[in-house]
Amino acid sequence: MEKNIKPSKGYLALLVSLIMLLSPLTIISAQNNFFVIMLTILLSFLSIFGFIGLFVVNPNESMVLILFGKYMGTARENGFFWVNPFYAKRKITLRARNLESESLKVNDKLGNPIIISVVMVWRIRDTYKAAFEVDNYEIFVKTQTEAAVRKLAHTYPYDTFDDAQEEISLRGGGDEINAELEREISERLAIAGVDILEARLSNLSYAPEIAGAMLQRQQATAIIAARTRIVEGAVSMVELALNQLSKKNIIELDDERKASMVSNLMVVLTSEKATTPIINAGTLY
């Protein structure tokens, strides 16, 4: 797990290192004193090590510190610091980052080839896991995100063509699909210490080879649904008309005339084009 440490401020170390770096100027007044010359050379080398231990942590950044293969801690505080020059330092940004995956061609639950991609906002939560649990956390995030998108596509159909179906689809699932996607990605990236702030589908369409056929299917489904509603409404209107005629004793119709009237009304109400009325100037029979 991540361990936070607070290194020493770097200003004093910088000053001492500069003084040691300028120490060779004392050779001029050393008068060939061997001890002074050797001390001056030593201080010059030490100043180099002093500079190596200096580092800066910018806002929303961190520095992972390692000593001979041992994790010593993570510096998250912003500022100018100095640590043991033998520490290996690795900078890891804590800023939120966007990831837009490539458009993937996969099969949905029904086996239809679709094009799908995701846009995601993520950031590092645990620097220890990001640095040591995975080889390269950026590549890991990208690969596991694409794997999660493929799994989501295999789990749900692209669309449901029957209103009676209660199954969630990728196109109609909305927030529920995005929540499932976010949960799946979060589980996969937990090992890398990554937090998912938001994940949602950014591109969703049928593959080009079946897009035309699926469009015709959608149009046919929409037409059938519309005609069903029209017929239901027409039947209700015919029933209302017959009931009102019978209730108010406007006219008495036998079964044959009722059937003829129903047929004419259904034609008028369900026809795709406007009907042309014919006025009967003679008797009803």
C-alpha positions in Angstrom: 0.0 0.0 0.0 1.0 3.6 -0.5 3.0 5.2 2.3 3.2 9.0 2.5 6.5 10.7 3.6 7.5 14.3 4.0 11.1 14.9 2.8 13.3 17.7 4.0 13.0 21.1 2.3 15.5 21.5 -0.4 16.7 25.1 0.1 19.3 24.4 2.7 20.6 21.4 0.8 20.8 23.6 -2.3 22.8 26.2 -0.4 25.2 23.7 1.0 25.7 22.1 -2.4 26.5 25.4 -4.0 29.0 26.2 -1.3 30.7 22.8 -1.8 30.6 23.3 -5.5 32.5 26.6 -5.2 35.0 25.1 -2.8 37.7 24.6 -5.6 38.2 28.4 -5.5 40.1 27.8 -2.2 42.8 25.9 -4.2 44.2 29.3 -5.1 45.1 30.1 -1.5 45.9 26.6 -0.6 49.7 27.1 -1.3 50.0 23.5 -2.6 48.6 22.1 0.6 47.9 18.5 -0.2 45.2 18.1 2.5 43.3 21.2 1.4 43.4 20.1 -2.2 42.1 16.6 -1.5 39.3 18.1 0.8 38.4 20.5 -2.0 38.1 17.7 -4.5 36.0 15.6 -2.1 33.6 18.5 -1.4 33.2 19.0 -5.2 32.1 15.4 -5.6 29.8 15.7 -2.6 28.1 18.7 -4.1 27.2 16.6 -7.1 25.5 14.1 -4.8 23.7 17.0 -3.1 22.3 18.2 -6.3 21.1 14.7 -7.3 19.0 14.5 -4.1 17.0 17.6 -5.0 13.6 17.4 -6.7 10.4 19.3 -7.2 6.8 18.1 -6.7 4.3 20.2 -8.7 0.6 20.5 -7.8 -1.3 17.2 -8.5 1.9 15.3 -8.8 3.7 12.8 -6.6 7.2 11.4 -6.4 7.7 7.7 -5.6 11.0 7.1 -3.7 12.9 3.8 -3.8 16.2 2.9 -2.0 18.1 0.0 -3.5 14.9 -1.8 -4.6 12.9 -1.0 -1.4 9.9 1.2 -1.5 10.4 4.1 0.9 7.3 6.1 0.4 5.5 8.7 -1.8 5.9 12.5 -1.5 2.6 14.1 -2.3 3.2 17.5 -0.8 4.0 20.3 -3.3 7.3 22.0 -3.0 11.1 21.8 -3.3 12.7 18.9 -1.4 15.9 17.0 -0.8 16.3 13.3 0.0 19.1 10.7 0.1 20.9 11.0 -3.2 20.8 7.2 -3.6 17.0 7.3 -3.7 15.6 6.4 -7.1 12.7 8.8 -7.9 9.7 8.2 -10.2 7.2 10.9 -10.9 3.5 9.9 -11.1 0.9 12.5 -12.0 -2.3 12.6 -9.9 -4.2 14.7 -12.4 -7.5 13.5 -14.0 -7.0 12.2 -17.5 -9.2 11.4 -20.4 -9.0 8.2 -22.4 -11.0 7.7 -25.6 -10.6 4.1 -26.8 -10.3 3.2 -30.4 -13.5 2.1 -32.2 -13.7 -1.6 -31.7 -15.5 -4.0 -34.0 -17.2 -6.7 -31.8 -20.3 -8.9 -31.8 -23.1 -8.1 -29.5 -25.1 -10.7 -27.5 -27.1 -11.6 -30.6 -24.0 -12.0 -32.7 -24.5 -8.8 -34.7 -21.2 -7.0 -35.5 -21.2 -3.5 -34.1 -18.7 -0.6 -33.7 -18.3 0.6 -30.1 -15.9 2.8 -28.2 -15.8 4.5 -24.8 -14.6 7.8 -23.3 -13.4 7.7 -19.7 -12.0 10.0 -17.0 -9.5 8.4 -14.6 -6.7 9.2 -12.2 -4.2 7.5 -10.0 -5.4 6.9 -6.4 -2.6 4.6 -5.1 0.9 5.4 -6.4 2.4 2.2 -5.0 0.0 0.0 -7.0 0.5 2.1 -10.1 4.3 1.9 -9.9 4.8 -1.7 -8.8 1.6 -3.8 -9.3 1.6 -3.4 -13.1 4.3 -3.0 -15.6 3.1 0.2 -17.3 -0.1 1.6 -15.8 -1.0 3.7 -18.8 -0.9 0.7 -21.2 -2.7 -1.4 -18.6 -5.5 1.2 -18.3 -6.0 1.2 -22.1 -5.9 -2.6 -22.5 -8.2 -3.3 -19.7 -10.7 -0.6 -20.8 -10.9 -2.2 -24.2 -11.4 -5.6 -22.6 -14.3 -4.2 -20.5 -15.9 -2.7 -23.5 -15.7 -6.0 -25.4 -17.3 -7.9 -22.4 -20.1 -5.3 -22.2 -20.8 -5.7 -25.9 -21.0 -9.5 -25.6 -23.4 -9.2 -22.6 -26.1 -7.0 -24.1 -27.8 -6.8 -27.5 -27.3 -3.6 -29.6 -31.1 -3.0 -29.6 -34.4 -4.7 -28.8 -36.9 -4.7 -31.6 -39.9 -5.8 -29.5 -41.5 -3.3 -27.1 -42.5 -6.3 -24.9 -38.9 -7.3 -24.3 -37.6 -6.1 -21.0 -34.0 -6.8 -21.7 -31.6 -3.9 -21.5 -29.9 -2.9 -24.8 -26.7 -1.0 -25.5 -28.6 1.7 -27.4 -31.5 2.1 -25.0 -29.8 1.2 -21.7 -28.5 4.8 -21.1 -27.3 5.4 -17.5 -27.7 1.8 -16.6 -25.3 0.7 -19.3 -22.8 3.4 -18.4 -23.0 2.4 -14.8 -22.3 -1.2 -15.6 -19.4 -0.2 -17.9 -17.9 2.0 -15.1 -18.2 -0.8 -12.6 -16.6 -3.3 -14.9 -13.6 -1.0 -15.7 -13.2 -0.1 -12.0 -12.9 -3.7 -11.0 -10.3 -4.4 -13.7 -8.2 -1.3 -12.8 -8.3 -1.7 -9.0 -5.1 -3.6 -9.1 -3.3 -0.6 -10.7 -4.6 1.8 -8.0 -6.8 3.7 -10.6 -10.0 5.5 -9.8 -12.7 5.8 -12.5 -14.4 9.2 -12.3 -16.7 8.6 -15.3 -17.1 6.2 -18.2 -19.6 6.2 -21.0 -20.1 4.9 -24.5 -19.0 7.5 -27.1 -19.7 5.6 -30.3 -22.2 2.9 -30.9 -23.4 1.7 -34.4 -23.8 -1.4 -36.5 -20.9 -2.5 -38.6 -21.0 -1.2 -42.2 -21.8 -4.7 -43.6 -25.1 -5.0 -41.8 -26.0 -1.3 -41.2 -28.3 -1.2 -44.2 -30.2 -4.3 -43.3 -30.6 -3.3 -39.7 -31.9 0.1 -40.7 -34.6 -1.6 -42.8 -35.4 -3.8 -39.9 -35.8 -0.8 -37.6 -38.0 1.0 -40.1 -40.2 -2.1 -40.5 -40.5 -2.5 -36.7 -41.4 1.2 -36.4 -44.0 0.9 -39.2 -45.6 -2.2 -37.6 -45.8 -0.6 -34.2 -47.4 2.5 -35.7 -49.9 0.5 -37.7 -50.8 -1.5 -34.6 -51.6 1.7 -32.8 -53.6 3.0 -35.7 -55.7 -0.2 -35.9 -56.3 -0.2 -32.1 -57.5 3.4 -32.3 -59.7 2.7 -35.3 -61.4 -0.3 -33.6 -62.1 1.9 -30.5 -63.6 4.6 -32.7 -65.8 2.2 -34.7 -67.0 0.6 -31.4 -67.8 4.1 -30.0 -69.7 5.0 -33.2 -71.8 1.9 -33.2 -72.6 2.3 -29.4 -73.6 5.9 -29.9 -75.9 5.1 -32.8 -77.5 2.3 -30.9 -77.8 4.3 -27.6 -79.4 7.4 -29.2 -81.7 5.3 -31.6 -80.5 7.4 -34.5 -80.7 4.4 -36.9 -81.4 0.7 -36.7 -78.8 -1.4 -38.5 -78.9 -5.1 -39.1 -75.8 -7.3 -38.9 -75.1 -7.0 -42.6 -75.2 -3.2 -42.6 -73.2 -3.0 -39.4 -70.5 -5.2 -41.1 -70.6 -2.9 -44.1 -70.4 0.2 -41.9 -67.5 -1.3 -39.9 -65.7 -2.1 -43.1 -66.1 1.4 -44.5 -65.0 3.1 -41.2 -61.9 0.8 -40.9 -60.9 1.7 -44.4 -61.3 5.4 -43.7 -59.5 5.3 -40.4 -56.6 3.0 -41.3 -55.9 4.1 -44.9 -52.5 5.7 -45.6 -54.1 8.1 -48.0 -57.1 10.4 -47.7 -60.3 8.6 -48.8 -62.8 10.0 -51.3 -66.3 10.1 -49.9 -69.3 9.0 -52.0 -72.7 10.5 -51.1 -75.6 8.0 -51.4 -78.7 10.1 -52.5 -81.0 7.0 -52.5 -82.4 4.9 -49.7 -80.2 3.1 -47.2 -81.2 -0.3 -48.6 
